[in-house]
Amino acid sequence: MKLLTVESVEQAVLRCILHIQKYHKIRTEIIPISTAFQRISSKRLNSPEILPNFNRSTVDGYALKAQQTFGASESIPTMLLCIERLEMGQKPLKKLDSGECCYVPTGGMIPDGATAVVMVEYCEAFNDNQILIYRPIAHHENVIFAGEDLNMNDIVIEKDETFTHQAIGRCAGVGISHVEVYSPVKAAIISTGDEVFPIDSIIKEAQVHDVNSAILTSILKSMGFEVIENHLIQDNEELLFTTVNRLRETVDLILISGGSSQGEKDYTAKIIDQCKNPGVWSHGLAIKPGKPTILGSSGSCLIVGLPGHPVSAMTVLLRVIKTAYQQAYNINRPPTFAILDTNVMSSAGKETIVYVQLRNVNNQMHAKVLYSKSGLISTMKDADGYVIIPGNLEGYQRDEVVEVILL
């Protein structure tokens, strides 16, 4: 039996990053801005116009010269002549002079000469054209000036920045209807094993449902990947090779769960090598759970042999593959820190992944360790994230503050 030559998680992630940047991050597509949520911009976008492109009111009220309201009160209001009443989308026809005001709806354009807008709640019509103002307002109060939101050539979104709802709104506000984004990663998932049967099958003793395909598909879709094909192949080396050999020409990522250990029917590494160009990079990771992981590629296709145990497979996908894609595409997530509720020990020489449940205790975030064997999945339903214990540490102590990587 060939012994596994373990590779550090850091080295594995770096290998994946370099592959992704060379083959996957070079493809882009142009899509409507309304469909860009959670997509990653492949270029910096600068504003082609100013936003807003006119001075506008933030309230329903009367546009005026602010200095005319100084000293106004309930007992001694300021009286102004209303020279115009505007509607939404209507451009003022007159310029304000001293002693004049103009009614403007929320979002409406204010006339030249106005320096502020007083809310209609602080005004009263004295007759058809005269308005009483009952409170003073400051210069620029309740007004957004042209270009105050975005000026010409201001950055709307940076390269490698993820489109949020707000970024989509900024683009739409300056007339950007289509944007260039990185093309989504296309993935295929293959579950293997004589004991594995479709989820909707009635199984017998010694048989299991295909848990991994459901978990892996869910994680990949949450990452914005397109899962093109999903296969269940019982231990049939020829069929597995034929499937992988075909898929490597059409997808960017193949996940093969099961068959990564050193048993008689564990021939995933052999099949990846047969695909060549270059084949297997490494067989074995210094990580717990997930040591028998296989990493390799064939041309532009990244091929990963995952352990068959669901928690181990999920751990490697999250810790190695998801981390690599996030770093390759410069996706930064704000860190989350929590206080450990108990001591946790590492596995000597391996990076240890510990799943935790987060709880707010007296306005402090606490992490409860969820202990589980690699073949058990029920305890994972309570997991909010995981803690990484580096291989050079013995572990973490109770009450120690640690970073939690959210799922």
N, C-alpha and C positions, 0 to 999 in steps of 0.2 A: 504493500500500500504506500502510495506517495504521500509524504507529509506536506501539510499546508505551509507555505512560506508567507507568513503574515506581513502585511503592509500597514503602516500607520494610517489612521483616518485622515490626517492632514494631507498626507501624500496622495491618498485616493481622491480626496476632494479636489486637490490641485490638478491631478491628471484629468479629471472630468471637466474642470473649468477650462483648461486649455483646449480640450476637444470641442466643447460647446462653442467657445469663442471662434474656433477655426472653421467649424462646419455649420453651426445652427444659428449663430447670431448675425450671419451675413445676409439672411433672407428677410425681405420686408414686403409689406403690402400696403395699399392705400384703402382706407375704409371710411364710411361716413362718421362724422364726429359723434352722432347719436349712438353709435355702437362701440365706442372706444373705451367704455368703462373697464378698468383693470387691465387694459392693454398697455404695452410699454412703448413710448415714443422712440423712434429710431433716429430722430434728429431734433435739434433745438428749433423751436418755433418762435418767431418774433412777430409782434403785433403789426399788421398792415395798416392799422388806423388807430385813432384815439378812442378811448372809452371812458365816459360817454363822449359823444361828439357834439354835445351842447351842454350848457349850464342847466341843470335840472333840479326840481324841487323834490325833497324827500317826504313832504307832507302836503295835505290839502290846506291851502291857506292863501295869504296875500303876499306877493312879492313887492318889496319896497326898498327904500334906502334906510339901512339900519339906524343911522343917526337920527332919523325923524321920530323914532320911538323912545329915545332916551328921555326918561322922566315920566313916561306914560304909566298910569295906574288905574285902579278901579274907580277912584274918585276924580281923577283928571286924565281922561283918555286922550289919545292923539286922534285927530280927525283927518282922514285922507280921502282924496277923490279917486274912485275906482274907474280907470279909463278903459279897461278891457277885461273880458272874462274868457279865459282860454279853455279849450277842451284837449283831451289827450291827442297827441299827434299834430296839434295845431301850432304853427309858428307865430310868435307875437308880431303884430303889425306896427306897434308903437314903442317908442323909447320912453322910459320913465323919467320924469322931471321931478323936481322938489315938490312935495305935497301930493304926490300921486302914488297909487298902488295898482296892482293887477292881480286878479284871482287866477291861481294856478293849481291844477289837481296834482296829486302825488305822481311823481315821475314826469310831470310836464315841464316844458321849456320855459325858463324865466326870461323876461324881456331885458334888453340892454338897459343899463342904468340901475338895475336892482342889485343889492348886495346881500340880501337875506330874505327869508320867507317866515312870516309869523303864522302859527297854526290858527285855523279857522275857529278853534275853541276859544281863542283869546280875542275874538273880533265880534263885532255886531254891526249889522246894516242899520244906518241911521235913516237913510231914505234910499231911493233907487241907486244913487251913485256915490253916496258918502258912507265911509266905513269908520267905525270907532275901534281903536286899538287900545287894549287894556293892559298891556305889559311890554316892557322894553325887550329887545332882542339884540344879540351881538352880531357884528359883521360876520358874514358867511354861515350864519346859523341856518340849519335845515336846507343847505344847498350843497350839491355835488357839482364841482366845476368841470368843464371839458378837460379830458385827459387826466383827471384826478385818479381814476381807477387804473387805466393803462395809457401810456403815452406811445406815440409812434416808435416802433422798433423795440419797445419793452419786451422782455422775455415772457412769453405766455406759458411755455413748458420747456423744461430742459431735456436734452438727450438722455435716454435711459430712465426718465421719470415716468412713473405709472399714472395713467389717466384716472383721476378721481372725478366725482361729480362736479367739484368746484372747477377743476381744470377744463372739463367739458364746457362748463358755463362760460369760462373766460374765452375759450376758442369761439364759441357761438357768438359771444358778445362783440367780437371784432371781425365777424364774417368769415371765420375759417370753417368751412363746411366739411372738408375731408382732411384726414391726417395720415401720415406715414408711420406705421408701427411694425415691430418685429413680427414675422409670421409665427403663428403658434406651433409649438413642438408637436409633432405627430408621434403617437406612441402605440405600441401593441403589447398585450399582456398574454403570457402563456403559462398556465398552471399545469404541473406535471405530477405523475404518481398513479400507480395502479389503484391506490386506495381512495383517490379523489373522484367525486362524482358531481354532476351539475347540482346547483342549489335546489332546484325543484324536484330532484330525484328522491325516491324513498330508499334510504340507505339501510344496509344490513350491518351486523357487527363487524368491526375492523375496517369499516368504510367511513369516509367523512365527506361533508359538503365542501364545495369549492369556495372556501371563505376568502382566500387570498385575492382572487380576481375581483371580488366586490370591494375589498378594502383598498387594493392598489388603484382600481379605477376611480374610486371616490377621492383619494389623495391627489392623483394626477389631474383630475378635473378641477379640484380646488386650486391647483397651481396654474390653471389656464391652459393645460394641455388638451389636445384632441386625441381621445382614445379611438383609434381607427378600427382595430380588430382585437378580439378577445377569444382565446382558444383554450380548450382543455384537452391535453394530450396525455393519455396514460402512457406508461413507460414503453415507448416505441421509438428507439433511437433513429430509425430511418425517417419516420414521419416527423419527428421533432427537427431533424436536420433540414428536411425539405421545407418545413414551415419557416424556420429561422432564415434559411437561405433566400426564400422568396421575400420575406418581410424586410430584410436588410436593405432591399432596393427601393422600398416605398415609405419607410418610416424613419424617424430620427432616433427612436429609443425603443428597445425591446427589453421587457422585464420577464425573466423566466423564473418562476417560483418553484422550488423543489429541485432536487438533482444536483445541488451544489456541494454536497458533502463528499465522502470518499467511499461510499457503498458500491455494491456491484452494479447497480442500475443508475448511479449518479454520473451521467456522462455529459452534463451541460458544458463543462470546460472543453471536452473533446470536440463538441459540436461547434463551439465558438472558434476554436482553433482551425477547424476545417473551413470555416467561412473566410479565414485569412484576412490580410490587409488591415491590421496586422494579426488579429486574433486575440488571445488572452493577454491582458496586461499583468494581472495579479490574481492569485487564488488564495484568499485568506486575508481577513482584516483584523487588526488588533482592536476589536470592539466586542462588547458584551451587552446585549445579545447580538448575534450576526456574524460570528467569526468566519464561517465557510463561504462568505460572499465571493463571487467571481466578477471581475471587471474586465471588459474587453471592448473591442470595436471591430467593425468591418467597413472600411471606407468612412462615410459620414455617420453611420449608424452606431450609436452607443448601445452595447449589449451588457446587461447586468444579470448575473445568476444570483437569485436571492434564496435564503434559507426557506424551507417549507413551512416552518412554524410561523403562524400569523404575526405574532408580536415581533419576532426577529425580522421577518420580511418588512413589516411596517417601519421598524426602527432604522434599518439600512436605507430604505427609501427616503425617510424624513431626514436622517442625519447626514447622509452622504449625497444622494442625488438632489434632493430639494435644496440643500445648502449650496451645492455646486451651481445649480441654476440661478439661485438668488444672487450669489456673488458674481457670476458671469454677467448677469444683466443689471448689476448694481442695484438690486432691490434691497432697500434698508428698512428694517422694522424696528420700532422703538423697543429698547430692552425692557424686560420685566424682571423685577427682583422680588424675592420672598424670603421669609425666615423659615428655616427648616424646623419641623416639629420633632425630628428624631435624628440620631446618628445614622449616617449611611457610609458603607464601606465600598471600596473599589475592588476590582479584580486585578491582581498584580500584573503590571505590564500591559494592561488593556484599558482603553477608554470605556468607561462604564456608563450606560444610559439608564437613568432612574426616572420613571414616570411619576408625576405628582398631581395632586388635586389642590387647587388654590382656594383659600378661604380668607375672608376678611375678618380679622379679630381685633377689635378695638382700633379700627382704622389703620391696621397694619396687615399687609399681605403675608399669609402663612402658607407653607407648602407641606401637604401631607403626603408622605411617600406611599405609593401603591405597589405593594409587593406582589409579584406574579411570576410564575414559571413561563418559559417561552411558548409553551403550547397552549396556555390558557388565555382567553380573550375577554371573559366577562368583567374582570376588574378594570379593563381598559376603558370601559364606558364612562368612568368617572374622571379620566385623565384630562387635565387642561393643558399640560405641557410636559416637558422633560428637562432634567438637569444632567449636565455633562460632568462626569468626574474624570479628569485627566489620568492617564496611566501612571504618571509619576507622583500621584498623590495617594495616600492611604484611604482618603475619604473626606467627608465633611462632618463637622460636629453639630449637634443640636443647637439651635438658636443662631447658627451661622447664616449670614445673608448670602444667597446664591442667585445666579441668573437662571431664569426659567425660559426655555424656548417654547413659545406657545405653539400648539398644534394647528 
